[in-house]
Amino acid sequence: MRVNRAWLGLVILMLPTLLVAMDMTALLLALPRLSADLGASNVEQLWISDGYGLMVAGLVITMGTLGDRIGRRRLLLLGGAAFAALSVVAAFAVSPLMLIVVRALLGVAGATLAPSTLALITNMFRDDGQRGRAIAIWATCQFTGGAIGPVFAGLLLQYFWWGSVFLIAVPAMAVLVLAGPFLLPEFRGSRAGRLDPASVGLSLVAVLLVVYGIKRLAVEGVGVVPAAALVAGAAVGSLFVRRQLRLETPLLDLRLFRNRPFTAVIVALVLAGVAMAGTGLLVTQYLQSVLGHSPFASAVLFAPMGLGVAVGTMTAPALARRMRHTTAIAGGLVTSALGGLSLAAVGGTGALPLVMVGIAVLALGTGPLFALGTGLVVGSVSPERAGSAASMSETGNYLGGSLGFGLLGVLAAVVYRGRAHGTSDSLAGAVAAGRRLPAGQGADLLHTAREAFAASLHVTGVVAAVIFAGSAVLILTMRPATRTASAALPGASSDGWKTSERSGTASPVRGR
């Protein structure tokens, strides 16, 4: 397709990318108000907030392969139309159960969007430099959307009812559905993997159980339900892996993991998700409960994390022209490690500036990984399998985020309880208890609780730094040792990173 049309198409693809990411986080600020209006219990609130993300994570693999099979533009437009319609229904939900069901269906629609947009970008931009810039813009929208979601939601909630948080998706999806047929090409794979129902079921169940177990672990701590969900998810996941390795055209081509750079990027994406989600969880609570900022002010102060990712991803293509991709990614991850260490020093009167600088530097360094690494993942397969490869990258992001909330959240809770010396189980509990105590005792309790929470933030920052540093070492050590090794991947350079168009052709389909 013509270059100008391709860039206009990219603008259209930015809309669902931005909206899906925003929908993951925008509900956080609206949850208290909608829960009060609908009378949602604590368990219902959990399902309202988690149902969307669970369904996206569970179905993104299936939707990636489905797009390869029936057409990526067709799947994208169907998903966009469904997303807009369901957003209207969610905005006017009249009961918690209704909203839970609609949020789950929104997750199904959302799962069609992310792999379709990324796969279409690989088809629309055949020049390596242009594709790199396009993927960098795509990654910027994805992570910026997650960061500005709470900020935008806070603005809406100041003037409108909680349903307005859902309605912001409608005009954007309307533009996608109306302009998409004219600006986006249709691509489907002539050799795309078949949609094996057993594989679909196994992948969905495995991801849902694992993500649910991790989320319950973050809420409840170690217990029977989270442990059972994780064990069952791992068992179903092993069955899924065995089935994929036996199938000639699997739902998820696990043989790609024989490519060392590909494996390194997927692992690094998961680990980066762990570190960013864990630090994000602790920092947002620190801003509100320790430094005393309102939810909206905290969302604004947290914006440097999203802006850092945006700057990092946008500058990644320029770095790639001056150094090896492995060097750029590893250097960025070392920068992120320094940001994590900055959080370990937070405290005193200069706490707020140090927090903002720390999360900005941490996020900035991940940019090359998200931009260049994602380019490697989708460039490691023939164009007709790009949707399936894109789903691997998305699944890694979702699993990493869930692991971060769960594992680092539990670690922070353990550190907090140890430093609080039994005075409280959580900072929120200490704040509530402090209001019922005499002024002096309440002040002492809050001081102890805030110091304990600061210690948990410090530990989380150090763990994040170790994760980022370890990922940098992984990226540098898992590139092919020889040219012969990299030759197994068509279009790969001597360091295992794609430098020219992969052999193989897509099957363009004319839009009707």
C-alpha positions in Angstrom: 0.0 0.0 0.0 1.1 3.6 -0.6 3.3 5.2 2.2 0.9 8.1 2.9 -2.1 5.7 3.2 -0.1 3.4 5.5 0.7 6.3 7.9 -3.0 7.4 7.9 -3.9 3.8 8.6 -1.5 3.8 11.5 -3.3 6.8 13.0 -6.5 4.7 12.8 -4.8 1.8 14.5 -3.6 4.0 17.3 -7.2 4.5 18.5 -8.0 0.9 19.6 -4.5 0.5 21.0 -4.9 3.6 23.2 -8.5 2.7 24.2 -7.8 -0.9 25.2 -4.9 0.2 27.4 -6.9 3.0 28.9 -9.8 0.6 29.7 -7.4 -1.5 31.7 -6.7 1.3 34.2 -9.5 3.9 33.9 -11.9 2.0 36.0 -9.7 2.2 39.1 -10.9 5.7 40.0 -14.5 5.0 39.0 -14.8 1.8 41.0 -15.7 3.4 44.4 -18.5 5.5 42.9 -20.0 2.9 40.7 -19.9 0.3 43.5 -21.8 2.7 45.7 -24.4 3.4 43.0 -24.9 -0.3 42.1 -24.5 -1.7 45.6 -21.6 -3.9 44.6 -20.0 -6.2 47.3 -16.2 -6.6 47.7 -16.3 -9.8 45.6 -18.4 -8.1 42.9 -16.0 -5.2 42.8 -13.1 -7.6 42.3 -14.9 -9.2 39.3 -15.9 -5.8 37.9 -12.3 -4.7 37.9 -10.6 -8.0 36.9 -13.1 -9.5 34.5 -12.0 -7.4 31.5 -8.3 -8.0 32.0 -8.8 -11.7 32.6 -10.7 -12.2 29.3 -8.2 -10.2 27.3 -5.3 -12.2 28.7 -7.1 -15.5 28.2 -8.2 -14.9 24.6 -5.5 -12.9 23.0 -3.7 -16.0 21.8 -6.9 -17.3 20.1 -7.7 -14.0 18.6 -4.2 -13.6 17.1 -4.6 -16.9 15.2 -8.2 -16.1 14.3 -7.1 -12.9 12.7 -4.5 -14.7 10.7 -7.2 -17.1 9.5 -10.3 -14.9 8.7 -8.5 -11.6 8.1 -7.0 -9.1 10.4 -8.9 -6.1 9.3 -12.2 -8.0 9.5 -11.5 -9.1 13.0 -10.3 -5.6 14.1 -13.5 -4.0 12.7 -15.8 -6.6 14.3 -14.0 -6.2 17.6 -14.1 -2.4 17.4 -17.9 -2.4 16.7 -18.5 -4.8 19.5 -16.3 -2.8 21.9 -18.3 0.4 21.1 -21.7 -1.2 21.6 -20.7 -3.0 24.8 -19.2 0.3 26.2 -22.6 1.9 25.9 -24.3 -1.0 27.7 -21.6 -0.9 30.5 -22.2 2.9 30.9 -25.8 2.3 31.7 -25.5 -0.9 33.7 -28.2 -1.2 36.4 -26.7 -4.0 38.6 -23.3 -5.4 39.5 -24.0 -8.7 37.7 -24.9 -6.9 34.5 -21.7 -4.9 34.7 -19.6 -8.0 35.4 -21.0 -9.8 32.4 -20.5 -6.7 30.1 -17.0 -6.2 31.3 -16.2 -9.8 30.5 -17.6 -9.4 27.0 -15.6 -6.1 26.6 -12.6 -8.3 27.4 -13.5 -10.6 24.5 -13.8 -7.7 22.1 -10.6 -6.1 23.5 -8.7 -9.3 22.8 -9.4 -9.0 19.1 -7.8 -5.5 18.9 -4.2 -5.7 20.2 -2.9 -8.6 18.1 -4.8 -7.3 15.0 -3.3 -3.8 15.2 0.3 -5.0 15.6 -0.1 -7.7 12.9 -1.5 -5.1 10.4 1.4 -2.8 11.1 3.9 -5.5 10.0 1.9 -5.9 6.7 1.5 -2.2 6.0 5.1 -1.3 6.5 7.6 -3.5 4.6 10.5 -1.1 5.0 12.5 -2.0 8.1 13.0 1.6 9.2 9.4 2.6 8.7 8.2 -0.6 10.4 10.4 0.2 13.4 9.0 3.7 13.8 5.4 2.4 13.4 5.9 -0.2 16.1 7.5 2.4 18.3 4.4 4.6 17.9 2.2 1.6 18.6 4.0 0.7 21.8 3.9 4.4 22.9 0.1 4.4 22.5 -0.2 1.1 24.4 1.7 2.2 27.5 0.7 5.8 27.4 -2.9 4.7 27.4 -2.4 2.7 30.5 -0.8 5.7 32.2 -3.3 8.4 31.2 -6.4 6.2 31.8 -6.7 7.2 35.5 -5.9 10.8 34.7 -8.6 11.0 32.1 -11.0 9.1 34.3 -10.4 11.6 37.1 -11.3 14.5 34.9 -14.5 12.9 33.7 -15.5 11.9 37.2 -15.2 15.5 38.4 -18.0 16.6 36.0 -20.0 13.4 35.0 -21.3 10.1 36.3 -19.2 7.0 36.4 -20.6 5.7 33.1 -18.7 8.4 31.2 -15.5 6.4 31.8 -16.9 3.8 29.4 -18.4 6.2 26.9 -15.0 7.7 25.9 -14.4 4.5 23.8 -17.4 5.0 21.6 -16.3 7.9 19.3 -12.8 6.4 18.8 -14.2 3.0 17.9 -16.7 4.7 15.6 -13.9 6.4 13.7 -12.1 3.0 13.4 -15.1 1.2 12.0 -16.0 4.0 9.5 -12.5 4.8 8.3 -10.9 1.3 8.6 -12.3 -0.2 5.4 -10.8 2.7 3.4 -7.4 3.1 5.1 -6.5 -0.4 6.3 -5.6 -3.3 4.0 -7.0 -6.8 4.5 -4.5 -9.6 5.2 -5.1 -13.2 5.9 -2.5 -16.0 6.0 -2.7 -18.7 3.4 -0.8 -21.0 5.8 -2.3 -19.7 9.1 -2.8 -22.1 11.9 -6.2 -23.7 12.2 -8.4 -22.8 15.1 -8.1 -26.0 17.1 -11.0 -26.0 19.7 -9.1 -28.1 22.2 -6.1 -25.7 22.0 -8.4 -22.7 22.4 -10.0 -24.2 25.5 -6.7 -25.2 27.1 -5.1 -21.8 26.5 -8.1 -20.0 27.9 -8.4 -22.1 31.0 -4.7 -22.1 31.7 -4.3 -18.3 31.4 -7.5 -17.6 33.3 -6.5 -19.9 36.2 -2.9 -18.5 36.4 -3.9 -14.8 36.2 -6.8 -15.4 38.7 -4.5 -17.2 41.1 -2.0 -14.4 41.0 -4.6 -11.7 41.5 -6.1 -13.6 44.5 -2.6 -14.1 45.8 -2.2 -10.3 45.8 -5.5 -9.7 47.6 -5.5 -12.6 50.1 -1.9 -13.6 50.4 -0.9 -17.3 50.4 -4.0 -19.4 50.7 -5.8 -22.5 49.4 -7.7 -20.8 46.6 -4.8 -19.0 45.0 -2.5 -22.0 45.3 -5.1 -24.4 43.8 -5.7 -22.0 40.9 -2.0 -21.7 40.2 -1.4 -25.4 40.3 -4.4 -26.2 38.1 -3.4 -23.5 35.7 0.1 -24.9 35.4 -1.2 -28.4 34.8 -3.6 -27.2 32.1 -0.8 -25.1 30.6 1.5 -28.1 30.4 -1.2 -30.0 28.5 -1.5 -27.0 26.1 2.2 -27.0 25.5 2.3 -30.7 24.8 -0.6 -30.4 22.3 1.0 -27.5 20.5 4.3 -29.4 20.0 2.4 -32.3 18.4 0.3 -30.3 16.0 1.5 -29.5 12.5 -0.2 -26.1 12.5 -0.5 -25.2 16.2 -2.5 -22.4 17.7 0.7 -21.1 19.2 4.0 -21.9 17.5 6.2 -22.8 20.5 9.0 -23.9 18.2 9.8 -20.2 17.8 11.4 -20.4 21.3 14.3 -22.3 19.6 15.4 -18.9 18.4 17.5 -17.5 21.3 16.9 -13.8 20.7 13.1 -14.4 20.4 13.1 -16.3 23.7 15.2 -13.6 25.4 12.7 -10.9 24.3 9.6 -12.8 25.5 11.2 -13.5 28.8 12.4 -9.9 29.1 8.9 -8.6 28.3 7.4 -10.7 31.1 10.1 -9.6 33.6 9.7 -6.0 32.6 5.9 -6.3 33.2 6.6 -7.8 36.6 8.9 -4.9 37.6 6.8 -2.1 36.2 3.5 -3.4 37.6 5.0 -4.1 41.0 6.6 -0.6 41.3 3.4 1.0 39.9 1.3 -0.6 42.5 3.5 0.5 45.4 4.1 4.0 44.0 0.5 4.9 43.5 -0.3 3.7 47.1 2.7 5.7 48.4 1.5 8.9 46.7 -2.0 8.6 48.2 -1.5 7.0 51.6 2.0 8.2 52.7 2.3 11.5 50.9 -1.5 12.2 51.3 -2.4 13.2 47.7 -5.9 12.7 46.3 -6.6 9.9 43.8 -6.7 12.4 40.9 -3.5 14.2 42.0 -1.8 10.8 42.5 -2.8 9.8 38.9 -1.3 13.1 37.6 1.9 12.7 39.6 2.1 9.1 38.4 2.0 10.3 34.7 5.8 10.4 34.3 5.8 6.6 34.2 3.6 6.6 31.0 5.5 9.6 29.6 8.8 7.8 30.2 7.7 4.8 28.2 6.5 7.1 25.5 9.8 8.9 25.1 11.7 5.6 25.4 9.8 3.9 22.6 9.8 6.9 20.3 13.6 7.3 20.6 14.3 3.6 20.2 14.4 3.6 16.3 17.0 6.4 16.5 19.1 4.3 18.9 18.8 1.3 16.6 20.4 3.2 13.8 23.5 3.9 15.9 24.1 0.6 17.7 23.1 -3.0 17.8 19.5 -3.7 18.9 20.8 -5.9 21.7 23.0 -3.0 23.0 20.2 -0.5 22.9 17.8 -2.9 24.7 20.3 -3.9 27.3 21.4 -0.3 27.9 17.8 0.7 28.3 17.2 -2.0 30.9 20.3 -0.9 32.9 18.8 2.6 32.9 15.6 1.1 34.3 17.6 -0.6 37.0 18.9 2.8 38.0 15.4 4.1 38.2 14.5 1.2 40.5 17.4 2.0 42.8 16.2 5.6 43.0 13.0 4.3 44.5 15.0 2.5 47.2 16.2 5.9 48.4 12.8 7.6 48.7 12.1 9.3 52.0 12.1 12.6 53.8 11.2 16.0 52.4 12.5 15.2 48.9 10.4 12.1 48.5 8.0 13.3 45.8 10.6 14.6 43.3 12.7 11.4 43.8 9.6 9.2 43.2 8.7 11.0 40.0 12.3 10.9 38.7 12.6 7.3 39.7 9.5 6.1 37.9 10.3 8.2 34.8 13.8 6.8 34.5 12.6 3.3 35.2 10.0 3.6 32.4 12.3 5.4 30.0 14.7 2.5 29.9 12.0 0.0 28.9 11.3 1.8 25.7 13.8 0.0 23.5 12.6 -3.3 24.8 9.0 -2.6 24.0 9.7 -1.1 20.6 12.7 -3.0 19.2 11.9 -6.3 21.1 8.3 -6.3 19.8 9.6 -5.7 16.3 11.8 -8.8 16.7 8.9 -11.0 17.9 6.5 -10.1 15.0 9.4 -10.2 12.5 10.5 -13.7 13.5 7.6 -15.3 11.6 6.3 -15.2 8.0 3.8 -12.3 7.5 0.8 -14.7 7.4 1.6 -15.8 11.0 2.2 -12.2 12.4 -1.1 -12.2 14.4 -0.1 -15.3 16.2 3.4 -13.9 17.0 1.8 -10.6 18.1 -0.4 -12.5 20.6 2.8 -14.0 22.2 4.1 -10.5 22.9 0.7 -9.4 24.3 0.4 -12.5 26.4 3.8 -11.9 27.9 2.8 -8.3 28.8 -0.4 -9.4 30.5 1.2 -12.2 32.4 4.1 -10.0 33.5 1.7 -7.4 34.8 -0.4 -9.9 36.7 2.8 -11.5 38.2 4.0 -8.1 39.2 0.8 -7.3 41.1 0.8 -10.7 42.7 4.4 -11.5 43.6 5.7 -8.1 44.3 2.5 -7.1 46.0 2.8 -10.1 48.4 6.5 -9.3 48.9 5.6 -5.7 49.8 3.0 -7.0 52.2 5.5 -9.3 54.0 8.0 -6.4 54.4 5.2 -4.1 55.7 4.0 -6.5 58.3 7.6 -7.1 59.5 8.4 -3.4 59.8 5.0 -2.6 61.4 5.7 -4.9 64.3 2.2 -6.2 64.5 0.5 -2.8 64.8 -1.4 -3.3 61.5 -1.7 -5.7 58.6 -1.9 -2.9 55.9 -1.5 0.8 55.4 -5.2 1.2 54.6 -6.0 -0.6 57.9 -3.7 1.6 59.8 -5.2 4.8 58.3 -8.7 3.5 59.3 -7.7 2.5 62.8 -5.8 5.8 63.3 -9.1 7.8 62.9 -10.7 5.9 65.8 -7.8 6.4 68.2 -6.9 9.4 70.4 -4.8 12.0 68.4 -1.4 11.0 69.9 -1.9 7.3 69.5 -3.3 7.7 66.0 -0.4 9.8 64.9 2.1 7.2 66.3 0.3 4.4 64.5 0.2 6.3 61.2 3.9 7.2 61.5 4.9 3.5 62.0 2.6 2.4 59.2 4.0 5.0 56.7 7.6 4.1 57.6 6.8 0.4 57.1 5.2 1.1 53.8 8.2 3.2 52.7 10.4 0.2 53.6 8.3 -2.0 51.3 8.7 0.5 48.5 12.4 0.4 49.0 12.6 -3.3 48.8 10.3 -3.3 45.7 12.7 -0.8 44.0 15.7 -3.0 44.7 13.9 -6.1 43.4 12.9 -4.2 40.2 16.5 -3.1 39.7 17.7 -6.7 40.0 15.0 -7.8 37.5 16.0 -5.2 35.0 19.7 -5.8 35.4 19.1 -9.6 35.0 17.1 -9.0 31.9 19.9 -6.9 30.4 22.3 -9.8 30.9 19.8 -12.2 29.4 19.5 -10.1 26.2 23.2 -9.8 25.8 24.0 -13.5 26.5 21.2 -15.1 24.5 22.0 -13.7 21.1 23.3 -16.3 18.6 27.0 -17.0 19.1 27.8 -17.4 15.4 26.4 -16.3 12.1 25.4 -19.9 11.4 23.1 -19.8 14.4 21.4 -16.6 13.3 21.0 -17.9 9.8 18.3 -20.2 11.0 16.1 -17.1 11.1 15.7 -15.6 7.7 16.3 -11.9 7.6 18.3 -12.0 10.8 21.6 -10.2 11.3 24.7 -11.5 12.9 23.4 -10.6 16.3 20.1 -12.3 15.7 18.0 -9.2 15.1 16.0 -8.7 12.0 17.5 -6.4 9.5 15.7 -7.2 6.2 12.3 -8.5 5.2 11.7 -12.0 6.1 11.1 -14.4 3.2 7.6 -15.4 2.6 4.6 -13.5 1.3 1.3 -12.5 2.8 -2.0 -13.1 1.0 -3.5 -9.6 0.4 -7.2 -9.6 0.1 -9.0 -6.8 -1.6 -11.6 -5.0 0.6 -15.0 -5.2 -0.8 
